[in-house]
Amino acid sequence: MFKASYTNHYRTGLIKTLLYTGVRVAELVATRIADVDLDACRIRITRGKGGKDRSVSFPAAFKETLALHIAAARSKGATFLFESSWKKPYSIRGVRAMLARYAAKAPAWTTTCHPTGCGASCSPGSRLKASTMPSSSSALPAVANPPASPGTRRGRGPPLAGRL
């Protein structure tokens, strides 16, 4: 029971870190515990896309959750922020497969949204309707995604889960 609960919290922490920081999966799996600065709420990304180093911030509300994860990882002798039981960083492919499994379990939602106020509440297949646009931006045209054919992502090939 404890192991399943810990694993679930571990995976949830990984997903929340991806969402709160906006880092790429490859950058997250290469992140070491030493790269996390809890006081400044920042994670240093080394050799990111294009071989560049950068720093990303995370919300202060996430600091405690991340600190608890780091403490648990340090007690197990971990080097990387998220690593397997074999003391190696997760593979990019493994994390993407895990995300695909969680995405398949997540409920689908449909939302109408405005191009400038979309935020994280919109699904990629959302339809934009002129009736939902605020009157102050009535000069902006309504944009709609083309209808998706069955089994495709907006008409651009096989579903993402099929590519993993």
Buried (B, 14 or more C-beta within 10 A) or exposed (E): EEEEEEEEBBBEBBBBBBEBBEBBBBBBBBBBBEBBEBEEBBBBBBEBEEEEEEEBEBEEEBBEBBEEBBEBBEEEEBEBBBBEEEEEBBEBEBBBEBBBEEEEEEEEEEEBBBEEEEEEEBEEBBBBEEEEBEEEEEEBEBEEEEEEEEEEBEEEEEEEEEEE
